[in-house]
Amino acid sequence: MSALYRCVQFNRVSKLKTVSIQVMRFGSNVPPPQWKTHESLLRVENTAITTTTTTNQRSMANNSRKLSFSCSRGLSSSTENAADRVKRVSIEGNIAVGKSTFARLLQAACPDWEVVAEPVSKWQNIESGTSKGTDASPQTTVSNLLQMMYQDPQRWSYTFQTFSCMSRLRTQLQPPPARLLSSEGTPLQVYERSIYSDRYIFALNMFELGCINSTEWAVYQDWHSLLVEQFGHQVELEGIIYLRAPPKKCKERLEHRGRAEEKGVKLDYLDKLHVQHERWLVEKSTEIHFEKLKHIPVLQLDASVEFQSDPEVQEEYITKVKNFFNAL
């Protein structure tokens, strides 16, 4: 029985192989013409139509993507061109010389100007999350780095100057507001101080006072130069407004505004900052590491007068500023 079973199975397999071979020999790729029924022709035609439709859809999608890319690239270029029109100017000067007051006058003078305030509040409120143990919930610690620097400059000067510069850089890298880009005149951004005065006035002064050591100074200059070179025209200035006033006048205004962190600021410190400003912006004796900054135009204004309360002086200074901006 087992032999018979094997024989039957063999014959079945042989017949199947034979049929398979015959079909393959008859036409493995395309059936003979006499086999093409009406239904098969419809299937072929439908397949061709579907293939053509799919190809057209893909082509339309590709064209749509190309058009979308072209439009977005055009919009991007338009935005970039508008941003390139913006001119950047900084207001420089000693502590309490009147920069904030003067900045407010500029902001009110022309809608095509945007005045960016010094980020003092960021220095006064540095938040850091801390947690003790796995079960404890995170706690927020607020540090006043400005106060820490004044209280212990030997310990905190490098930390403060690093954060000060980074906060200024972050502010300056923000895209200009839409109203500025759509203005008909020449849009202008005016900054209270800059990443350059951070280095060539305050950080340099702390180094010369010994509050920043030589290693810290070398590190500071290295990353500062790298950032300026990396961001290029985004941080370049077209001009500088230098508010000049005797250190004694600045000391009077400092005491009058009564900022808590500045109670311990001495006249000698303001004298040294005044000298740094004069070296950089008047005498041009400070070693500058950026070619364009060496030749930047500077508008000097006498800030010893009480321009805040004198409309005539305000009008005179605004006129000078407008003429200065037009010449940039």
C-alpha positions in Angstrom: 0.0 0.0 0.0 2.8 2.3 0.8 4.4 1.8 -2.5 1.1 2.4 -4.3 0.5 5.6 -2.4 3.9 6.8 -3.4 3.3 6.0 -7.0 0.0 7.9 -7.1 1.5 10.9 -5.4 4.4 10.8 -7.9 2.0 10.7 -10.9 0.0 13.6 -9.5 3.1 15.7 -9.0 4.3 14.8 -12.5 1.0 15.9 -14.0 1.1 19.2 -12.2 4.7 19.8 -13.3 3.7 19.0 -16.9 0.8 21.5 -16.8 3.0 24.1 -15.2 5.7 23.6 -17.8 3.2 23.8 -20.7 1.8 27.0 -19.4 5.2 28.6 -19.0 6.3 27.4 -22.4 3.1 28.8 -24.0 3.8 32.3 -22.8 5.1 33.4 -19.4 5.1 37.1 -20.1 2.2 38.0 -22.5 -0.7 35.8 -23.3 -1.3 35.0 -27.0 -3.4 37.4 -29.0 -6.4 34.9 -29.3 -6.6 34.9 -25.5 -7.3 38.6 -25.2 -11.0 38.8 -24.3 -13.1 42.0 -24.1 -12.8 42.0 -20.4 -9.0 41.6 -20.5 -8.7 44.5 -22.9 -10.8 46.7 -20.5 -8.5 45.7 -17.7 -5.4 46.7 -19.7 -7.0 50.0 -20.7 -8.0 50.8 -17.1 -4.5 50.0 -16.0 -3.1 52.4 -18.6 -5.5 55.1 -17.6 -4.7 54.6 -13.9 -1.0 54.7 -14.6 -1.4 57.9 -16.7 -3.6 59.5 -14.1 -1.1 58.7 -11.3 1.8 60.0 -13.4 -0.1 63.3 -14.0 -1.0 63.6 -10.4 2.7 63.1 -9.4 3.7 65.7 -12.0 1.1 68.2 -10.7 2.3 67.5 -7.1 5.9 68.1 -8.1 5.0 71.3 -9.9 3.0 72.4 -6.9 6.0 71.7 -4.6 8.3 73.6 -6.9 5.9 76.6 -7.0 5.6 76.5 -3.2 9.3 76.4 -2.8 9.8 79.2 -5.2 7.2 81.4 -3.4 8.6 80.6 0.0 12.1 81.3 -1.3 10.9 84.6 -2.7 9.2 85.6 0.6 12.3 84.6 2.5 14.5 86.7 0.2 12.0 89.6 0.6 12.2 89.4 4.4 15.9 89.2 4.3 16.2 92.2 2.0 13.9 94.1 4.3 16.0 93.1 7.3 19.1 94.2 5.5 17.7 97.7 5.3 17.7 98.1 9.0 20.5 100.2 10.4 21.8 99.6 13.9 23.1 102.3 16.2 24.1 102.2 19.8 24.0 104.8 22.6 27.1 104.7 24.6 28.1 106.5 27.8 29.0 106.3 31.4 26.7 104.9 34.1 23.8 107.3 34.8 24.8 109.6 32.0 21.2 109.7 30.8 21.1 106.9 28.1 17.6 105.7 29.1 16.2 109.2 29.1 17.7 110.0 25.8 16.5 106.7 24.4 12.9 107.5 25.3 13.3 110.9 23.5 14.4 109.1 20.4 11.6 106.6 20.5 9.0 109.4 20.6 10.7 111.4 17.9 10.2 109.0 14.9 8.1 105.9 14.3 10.8 104.5 12.0 13.1 104.1 15.0 13.0 101.2 17.5 14.9 101.7 20.7 16.0 98.6 22.5 16.5 99.1 26.3 19.5 97.6 28.2 18.5 94.2 29.6 19.1 95.3 33.3 16.1 93.3 34.6 17.6 90.1 33.3 20.8 90.7 35.3 18.8 91.4 38.4 16.6 88.3 38.1 18.4 85.1 37.1 16.3 82.1 37.8 17.8 78.7 38.4 15.9 75.5 39.1 17.2 73.4 42.0 15.9 70.2 43.6 17.0 68.4 46.8 16.5 64.6 46.7 14.2 62.6 44.5 11.0 63.3 46.4 11.5 67.1 46.7 9.8 69.3 44.1 12.0 71.7 42.1 12.5 75.1 43.6 13.3 78.3 41.8 16.2 80.5 43.1 16.4 84.0 41.9 19.9 85.6 41.8 20.7 89.3 41.4 23.9 89.0 39.4 24.2 92.8 39.1 24.2 93.2 42.9 26.6 90.2 43.3 29.1 91.8 40.9 29.1 95.1 42.8 29.4 93.5 46.2 32.2 91.1 45.2 33.7 92.1 41.8 36.8 89.9 42.3 34.5 86.8 42.3 31.7 87.8 40.0 33.1 90.2 37.3 33.8 87.6 34.7 30.5 85.8 35.3 28.6 89.1 35.1 30.4 90.4 31.9 29.8 87.0 30.2 26.1 87.1 31.0 25.8 90.8 30.2 27.4 90.3 26.7 25.3 87.2 26.0 22.0 89.0 26.9 22.9 91.9 24.6 23.8 89.5 21.8 20.5 87.6 22.2 18.6 90.9 22.1 20.4 92.1 19.0 19.8 88.8 17.2 16.1 89.2 17.5 14.4 89.8 14.1 13.2 93.4 13.6 9.5 93.9 14.2 7.1 93.9 11.2 6.2 97.6 11.6 9.9 98.5 11.2 10.4 96.4 8.1 7.3 97.9 6.5 8.2 101.5 7.2 8.7 103.8 4.2 11.8 105.5 5.6 15.1 103.9 6.6 14.3 101.7 9.6 16.6 102.1 12.6 17.3 100.1 15.7 18.9 101.9 18.5 20.5 99.9 21.3 21.3 101.1 24.8 25.0 100.1 24.7 26.3 97.2 22.7 28.3 94.0 22.8 31.3 96.2 21.9 31.1 98.5 24.9 30.7 95.4 27.0 34.1 94.3 25.9 36.0 97.6 25.3 34.6 99.5 28.3 33.4 97.3 31.1 35.2 94.0 30.7 38.4 95.7 29.8 38.1 98.0 32.8 37.5 95.1 35.1 40.6 93.4 33.7 42.7 96.5 34.2 41.4 96.7 37.8 42.4 93.1 38.4 38.8 91.9 38.9 39.2 89.7 35.8 42.4 87.7 35.7 44.5 87.2 32.6 43.2 83.8 31.9 39.6 84.9 32.1 40.3 87.9 29.9 41.9 85.7 27.3 38.9 83.3 27.3 36.5 86.3 27.2 38.1 87.8 24.2 38.3 84.5 22.4 34.6 83.7 22.5 33.6 87.3 22.0 35.6 87.5 18.8 34.2 84.1 17.6 30.6 85.3 18.2 31.1 88.6 16.4 32.7 86.9 13.4 30.1 84.2 13.4 27.1 86.5 13.3 28.7 89.1 11.1 26.4 91.9 9.9 23.7 90.9 12.4 25.7 92.5 15.2 27.5 95.2 13.3 26.8 98.8 14.0 26.4 101.6 11.5 27.0 104.4 14.0 27.4 105.3 17.7 25.9 108.1 19.7 28.3 109.0 22.6 26.6 110.9 25.5 29.5 112.7 27.3 29.3 114.1 30.8 31.8 114.6 33.6 31.9 111.7 36.1 30.7 114.0 38.9 27.5 114.7 36.9 27.0 111.0 36.4 27.5 110.4 40.2 24.8 113.0 41.0 22.4 111.3 38.6 23.3 107.9 39.9 22.4 108.9 43.5 19.2 110.6 42.3 17.8 107.6 40.6 18.6 105.4 43.6 19.2 102.0 42.0 19.8 99.7 45.0 22.7 97.8 43.4 24.6 101.0 42.7 24.8 102.4 46.3 28.4 101.4 46.6 29.6 102.8 43.3 32.4 105.3 43.9 33.4 108.3 41.9 36.7 106.7 41.2 35.0 103.9 39.3 33.0 106.3 37.2 36.3 108.2 36.5 37.8 105.0 35.1 34.8 104.3 32.9 34.9 107.8 31.6 38.6 107.3 30.6 37.7 104.1 28.8 35.0 105.8 26.8 37.3 108.6 25.8 40.0 106.2 24.7 37.6 104.2 22.6 35.3 106.9 21.1 37.4 110.1 21.1 41.1 109.4 21.2 40.7 106.1 19.2 43.6 104.6 21.2 41.8 101.4 22.4 43.0 98.3 20.5 40.0 97.3 18.4 39.8 93.8 16.9 37.1 94.4 14.2 38.0 96.4 11.1 34.6 98.1 10.6 34.4 99.2 14.2 37.7 101.1 13.8 36.1 103.5 11.3 32.5 103.7 12.7 31.1 107.3 12.8 30.5 108.7 16.2 28.1 111.5 17.2 29.1 113.2 20.4 26.5 115.0 22.4 27.0 117.0 25.6 24.9 115.1 28.2 25.9 117.4 31.1 23.0 119.7 30.2 19.6 118.8 31.6 18.1 117.8 28.2 15.3 115.9 29.9 13.6 119.2 31.0 14.8 121.5 28.3 12.6 121.3 25.1 15.0 123.5 23.1 17.9 121.2 23.8 15.8 118.2 23.0 14.8 119.6 19.6 18.5 120.5 18.9 19.7 117.0 19.8 16.9 115.2 17.8 17.9 117.3 14.8 21.5 116.3 15.1 20.6 112.7 15.5 18.4 112.8 12.4 21.2 114.3 10.4 23.6 111.7 11.7 21.2 108.9 10.8 20.7 110.2 7.3 24.4 110.3 6.7 25.0 106.7 7.7 
